[in-house]
Amino acid sequence: MLHRLFLLALICLGTLGPAAAAERYEERATHDPDGIGKFYLGREIAQVMGPGGIPWLERDEREFEEKPSVVIDALQLKAGDTVADLGAGSGYYSFRLAPVVGPTGKVLAIDIEERMLGVIRDRVARQEIRNVETVRSTASDPNLAAGSVDLVLMVDVYHELAFPYEMMRGVVTALKPGGRVALVEYRQEDPNVAIKAVHKMSERQIIREMQAVGLKHQRTVGSLPLQHLVIFTKP
């Protein structure tokens, strides 16, 4: 019994090799049709929104449904900060973050989908924005230099990551000492949030999954209409 518990602890801490890493995930034939049938720490991973979802990402209603200005204020960013917008999509948040970090700061708009990055690059060129850069990630690697970012923001993205453990290990490596991770996710606890079940997360589950990669829960902002904003720090 003790031996089995020791092995489970090693798996959670990420100290075992690739074979053990595969044991973090469970495949189930019976699952939510909006999920991919792959489970991590008891949670089914959701299907990814592709470029066809750009109208949804850029809809006018986001201003009052999600209160992006409240999110950005709560991040307490400083001029000169480097922020990674992981899963940037069409750049909805990236372009709102750019004036906050200012000309001495930088926003890294990260996405796995090249067509999304193309949309961002077109706007950067058209509006001559100097402090937004695009980065193409993989499904398991944010493709960021070690110790290079002050904050990683993920807005309605984390629940779709195909390899959440591996991606977040890469995120932790990319953070500067004391760097932060901020997740915005639709509240699973609230039945009035009319979003498909696999596209919502509970605060408890978010904290559990971030603790699995060594992040420390700093605070949760509960003032958004539909979502949690949960902030973590790198010890």
C-alpha positions in Angstrom: 0.0 0.0 0.0 2.7 2.5 0.9 4.6 1.6 -2.3 1.5 2.4 -4.4 1.0 5.7 -2.6 4.7 6.6 -3.2 4.3 6.0 -6.9 1.1 8.1 -7.1 3.0 10.9 -5.4 5.8 10.7 -7.9 3.4 10.8 -10.8 1.7 14.0 -9.4 5.0 15.7 -8.8 6.2 14.9 -12.4 9.3 13.0 -11.3 8.6 9.8 -13.3 9.2 9.4 -17.1 7.0 9.4 -20.2 5.3 6.1 -19.4 4.2 7.3 -16.0 3.2 10.7 -17.5 0.6 8.9 -19.6 -1.0 7.6 -16.4 -2.1 11.1 -15.6 -4.8 10.8 -18.2 -7.7 8.5 -18.6 -9.5 7.7 -21.8 -13.3 6.9 -21.5 -15.5 5.6 -24.3 -18.6 7.1 -22.7 -18.2 10.8 -22.2 -19.8 14.2 -22.9 -20.2 14.8 -26.6 -18.6 18.2 -26.2 -15.5 16.7 -24.7 -12.7 14.6 -26.2 -13.1 11.6 -24.0 -9.8 12.3 -22.2 -9.8 13.0 -18.5 -7.3 14.7 -16.2 -7.7 14.6 -12.4 -11.3 13.6 -12.9 -12.2 16.4 -15.4 -13.0 15.8 -19.0 -11.1 18.0 -21.5 -13.3 20.0 -23.8 -13.2 20.3 -27.6 -11.2 23.2 -28.9 -12.7 26.3 -30.5 -11.1 26.9 -33.9 -10.9 29.9 -36.2 -14.6 29.5 -36.9 -15.2 30.8 -33.4 -13.7 34.3 -34.0 -17.2 36.0 -34.3 -17.9 34.6 -30.8 -14.6 35.8 -29.4 -15.1 39.3 -30.8 -18.8 39.7 -30.1 -19.9 43.0 -28.6 -21.7 41.3 -25.7 -18.3 40.2 -24.2 -18.0 43.7 -22.7 -20.9 43.3 -20.3 -21.0 39.5 -20.1 -17.3 39.1 -19.1 -16.2 42.6 -18.0 -12.7 42.4 -19.5 -11.8 45.7 -17.9 -12.5 44.3 -14.5 -10.2 41.3 -15.3 -7.4 43.5 -16.5 -7.6 45.8 -13.5 -7.6 42.8 -11.1 -4.3 41.6 -12.7 -2.5 44.6 -11.2 0.0 44.8 -14.1 2.8 47.4 -14.2 4.3 49.3 -17.1 7.2 47.2 -18.4 5.7 43.8 -17.6 5.8 40.9 -20.0 2.5 39.1 -20.3 1.7 35.9 -22.1 -1.8 35.6 -23.4 -2.0 31.9 -23.8 -4.7 30.7 -26.2 -5.0 34.3 -27.5 -7.4 33.4 -30.3 -8.1 36.5 -32.2 -6.2 38.7 -29.7 -9.3 40.0 -27.8 -7.3 40.3 -24.6 -3.9 40.8 -26.1 -4.8 44.2 -27.6 -6.4 45.3 -24.3 -3.3 44.3 -22.4 -0.9 46.1 -24.7 -1.6 49.7 -23.5 -1.5 48.6 -19.8 2.1 47.2 -20.0 3.1 50.2 -22.2 5.9 50.6 -24.7 8.5 49.2 -22.3 6.3 46.1 -21.8 5.4 43.2 -24.1 2.4 41.0 -24.8 3.1 37.6 -26.2 -0.1 36.4 -28.0 0.2 32.6 -28.0 -1.9 30.1 -29.9 -1.6 26.7 -31.5 -3.6 27.7 -34.5 -1.7 29.6 -37.2 -4.8 31.2 -38.7 -5.6 32.8 -35.3 -2.0 34.2 -35.2 -2.4 35.5 -38.7 -5.4 37.5 -37.6 -3.4 39.0 -34.8 -0.4 39.8 -37.0 -2.6 41.5 -39.5 -4.0 43.8 -36.8 -0.5 44.5 -35.4 0.7 45.6 -38.8 -2.5 47.6 -39.6 -2.5 49.5 -36.4 1.3 49.6 -36.0 1.3 48.1 -32.5 4.8 47.8 -31.3 4.5 45.7 -28.1 2.4 42.7 -29.3 4.2 39.6 -30.6 2.8 36.3 -31.7 4.1 32.9 -30.6 3.0 29.5 -31.9 2.7 26.9 -29.2 2.2 23.2 -29.5 -0.4 21.1 -27.6 2.0 20.5 -24.8 4.5 23.4 -24.8 3.8 27.2 -24.7 7.1 27.7 -26.5 8.4 30.4 -24.1 11.9 31.0 -22.8 12.6 30.0 -19.2 12.1 32.9 -16.7 10.8 35.3 -19.3 7.3 36.3 -18.3 5.7 38.1 -15.4 2.2 36.8 -16.0 0.5 34.1 -18.0 -3.2 34.8 -18.7 -5.6 32.2 -19.9 -9.2 33.3 -20.6 -11.6 30.4 -21.2 -8.7 28.4 -22.5 -7.3 26.1 -19.9 -10.3 23.6 -20.0 -9.5 22.9 -23.7 -5.8 22.1 -23.3 -5.1 18.6 -24.6 -2.1 18.2 -22.3 -2.8 20.4 -19.3 -0.1 19.0 -17.1 2.7 19.3 -19.7 1.5 22.7 -20.8 1.4 24.1 -17.3 4.8 22.7 -16.5 6.1 24.7 -19.4 4.2 27.7 -18.1 5.8 27.4 -14.7 9.3 27.2 -16.3 8.5 30.3 -18.3 7.5 32.4 -15.3 10.0 34.7 -13.6 10.5 34.1 -9.9 7.3 35.2 -8.2 5.5 35.2 -11.6 1.8 34.7 -11.8 -0.8 32.6 -13.6 -4.3 33.9 -14.0 -7.2 31.7 -15.2 -10.6 32.9 -16.2 -13.1 30.1 -16.5 -16.9 30.0 -16.5 -18.2 29.0 -13.1 -19.3 25.3 -12.9 -20.8 25.9 -9.5 -23.4 28.3 -10.9 -26.3 26.6 -12.7 -27.3 30.0 -14.2 -24.2 30.1 -16.3 -25.6 28.8 -19.6 -22.4 27.3 -21.0 -21.9 23.7 -21.9 -20.7 21.6 -18.9 -17.2 20.7 -20.2 -16.5 24.4 -20.9 -17.0 25.3 -17.2 -14.7 24.6 -14.2 -15.1 24.8 -10.5 -12.8 26.9 -8.4 -11.9 23.8 -6.5 -10.9 21.9 -9.6 -8.8 24.8 -10.9 -6.9 25.0 -7.7 -6.3 21.3 -7.7 -4.9 21.3 -11.2 -2.6 24.3 -10.6 -1.3 22.8 -7.3 -0.4 19.6 -9.3 2.3 21.7 -11.1 3.5 23.5 -8.0 1.6 26.8 -8.2 0.2 28.5 -5.1 -3.3 29.9 -5.0 -3.1 33.6 -4.3 -6.6 34.8 -4.6 -9.9 34.4 -6.5 -11.8 37.4 -7.9 -15.5 36.6 -7.7 -16.9 39.9 -9.0 -17.3 38.8 -12.7 -20.8 38.1 -13.9 -20.2 34.6 -15.1 -16.6 33.5 -14.5 -14.0 32.9 -11.9 -10.7 34.8 -12.1 -8.3 32.6 -10.2 -4.7 33.8 -9.6 -1.7 31.7 -8.7 1.9 32.5 -8.0 5.2 30.6 -8.6 6.8 30.0 -5.2 
